[in-house]
Amino acid sequence: MDTAALPDDYFDVLAVDMPCCSAQTDLNALHYVEAAGFARYSFVTTDPEGELPPPPAGVQALEDLLGTDLRQVIARY
C-alpha cells in the first residue's frame, strides 16, 4: 500500500505485483483479515439502533439506485 499511495494519501492505481509469487492483482482483490476496501465515496450511518450489517434488501435498493455493486465494511469507532 505504501507503494500505491500518492503523497496526499490517495490511491491512483491499485495494481500490485505480489512479492511472494510475482502474480499481478489489485489491492481490492486481496483477502484481508477484516473487511476492507478502497473507494472514492463512502456511505456512513450513525444510527446506533440500526441493524448491522444492513439488511440485504436495503443494500440492494442502494445498488439499484446507484447502478453499481457496493462493498460493506463495518467499522465501529
Buried (B, 14 or more C-beta within 10 A) or exposed (E): EEEBEEEEEEBEEBEBEEEEEEEEEEBEEEEEEEEEEEEEEEEEEEEEEEEEEBEEEEBEEEEEEEEEEBEEEEEEE
